[in-house]
Amino acid sequence: MSTEHIDELDGEIKAWRTSELHQLVSRVLPERCILSEQAQRKPYECDGLAVYRVEPGLVVLPESKEQVQDLMRCCDQHGIVVVPRGAGTGLSGGALPIVGAITLSLSKMNQIIRIDADQQSALVQPGVRNLAVSEA
């Protein structure tokens, strides 16, 4: 079997898997929160450590904790792997996707709930960047 044929077969499997993932996830998330086209998913291939790249099967951007809970229940029921991702600025590869898995981007959940300077603590949603906390 030639390398080209393996690449084509791999592409067909990914496309089928993305379609299946999209169908399942669209039951619990609105379409505006789902990125399924290859061009949409490309920026999520890596975090700040761009040496390693993996195309995610699907990218979701929930807007609330309830949407995250619904998504996780759905993925658990169907045995779908989920890789969480913050802003994608990390340099450790911690947000590196897994082929055929869902990348759960938390970037839309970016509200600072409260900051207590006296206690040196902050309550924030998971998509808040460290710089935003420092600026606040």
C-alpha positions as CSV (number, residue, x, y, z in Angstrom):
1,M,0.0,0.0,0.0
2,S,1.5,3.4,-1.0
3,T,1.9,6.3,1.3
4,E,-0.5,8.4,-0.7
5,H,-3.2,5.7,-0.3
6,I,-2.7,5.6,3.4
7,D,-3.0,9.4,3.6
8,E,-6.2,9.3,1.6
9,L,-7.7,6.5,3.7
10,D,-6.7,8.4,6.9
11,G,-8.4,11.6,5.5
12,E,-11.6,9.6,4.8
13,I,-11.7,8.2,8.3
14,K,-11.2,11.7,9.8
15,A,-13.9,13.2,7.6
16,W,-16.4,10.4,8.6
17,R,-15.5,10.8,12.3
18,T,-15.8,14.6,12.2
19,S,-19.3,14.2,10.7
20,E,-20.3,11.7,13.3
21,L,-19.0,13.9,16.1
22,H,-20.8,16.9,14.7
23,Q,-24.1,15.0,14.5
24,L,-23.8,14.0,18.2
25,V,-22.6,17.3,19.5
26,S,-25.3,19.3,17.7
27,R,-27.8,17.6,19.9
28,V,-26.5,19.5,23.0
29,L,-24.8,22.6,21.5
30,P,-26.0,25.3,19.1
31,E,-24.3,25.4,15.7
32,R,-22.5,28.7,16.5
33,C,-20.5,26.7,19.1
34,I,-19.3,24.0,16.8
35,L,-16.4,24.1,14.4
36,S,-16.4,21.2,12.0
37,E,-14.9,22.4,8.8
38,Q,-11.2,21.6,8.4
39,A,-10.3,25.3,7.9
40,Q,-12.1,26.2,11.1
41,R,-10.3,23.5,13.1
42,K,-6.8,24.2,11.7
43,P,-6.0,27.0,14.3
44,Y,-6.6,24.4,17.0
45,E,-4.0,21.9,15.8
46,C,-1.6,23.1,18.5
47,D,-1.1,25.6,21.4
48,G,1.8,28.0,21.6
49,L,4.2,25.0,21.2
50,A,3.7,24.8,17.4
51,V,6.3,22.0,16.9
52,Y,3.6,19.3,17.4
53,R,0.4,19.5,15.5
54,V,-2.6,17.3,15.4
55,E,-5.9,18.0,13.7
56,P,-8.8,17.8,16.2
57,G,-11.8,15.8,15.1
58,L,-14.1,18.6,16.2
59,V,-13.8,21.9,18.1
60,V,-16.5,23.2,20.4
61,L,-16.7,26.6,22.0
62,P,-19.4,26.4,24.7
63,E,-20.7,29.6,26.2
64,S,-21.9,28.4,29.6
65,K,-21.1,25.8,32.3
66,E,-24.4,24.1,31.5
67,Q,-23.3,23.7,27.9
68,V,-20.0,22.2,29.1
69,Q,-21.9,19.8,31.4
70,D,-24.3,18.7,28.6
71,L,-21.3,18.2,26.2
72,M,-19.4,16.1,28.8
73,R,-22.5,13.9,29.5
74,C,-22.9,13.3,25.7
75,C,-19.2,12.5,25.2
76,D,-19.2,10.2,28.2
77,Q,-22.3,8.3,26.9
78,H,-20.6,7.8,23.6
79,G,-17.0,7.2,24.7
80,I,-15.7,10.3,23.0
81,V,-12.4,11.7,24.2
82,V,-12.4,15.4,25.1
83,V,-9.2,17.6,25.3
84,P,-9.8,20.9,27.2
85,R,-8.1,24.0,25.9
86,G,-7.9,27.5,27.4
87,A,-6.6,30.4,25.2
88,G,-4.0,28.1,23.5
89,T,-1.1,30.3,24.5
90,G,0.6,27.6,26.5
91,L,4.1,26.3,25.6
92,S,3.8,22.8,27.0
93,G,1.6,21.1,24.5
94,G,-1.1,20.6,27.1
95,A,-3.8,21.5,24.6
96,L,-2.5,19.2,21.9
97,P,-5.6,17.5,20.3
98,I,-6.1,13.8,19.8
99,V,-7.1,12.5,16.3
100,G,-10.8,11.8,16.4
101,A,-11.4,13.6,19.7
102,I,-13.1,16.8,20.5
103,T,-11.2,19.9,21.5
104,L,-13.1,21.8,24.1
105,S,-12.1,25.4,23.8
106,L,-13.1,27.4,26.9
107,S,-12.2,30.8,25.3
108,K,-15.8,32.1,25.2
109,M,-16.1,31.6,29.0
110,N,-13.9,34.6,29.8
111,Q,-15.6,36.5,32.6
112,I,-13.8,37.6,35.8
113,I,-16.4,36.9,38.6
114,R,-14.5,38.6,41.4
115,I,-11.1,39.6,42.5
116,D,-10.2,39.9,46.2
117,A,-6.9,41.7,46.4
118,D,-6.7,41.3,50.2
119,Q,-6.9,37.6,49.9
120,Q,-4.9,37.5,46.7
121,S,-7.5,35.4,45.0
122,A,-9.7,35.6,42.0
123,L,-12.8,33.7,40.8
124,V,-12.8,33.5,37.0
125,Q,-14.2,31.4,34.2
126,P,-11.8,29.0,32.6
127,G,-11.2,31.1,29.5
128,V,-9.8,34.1,31.3
129,R,-6.2,34.9,30.4
130,N,-3.7,35.5,33.1
131,L,-3.0,39.0,31.6
132,A,-6.7,39.9,32.0
133,V,-6.5,39.0,35.7
134,S,-3.3,41.1,36.1
135,E,-4.9,44.0,34.3
136,A,-8.1,43.8,36.5
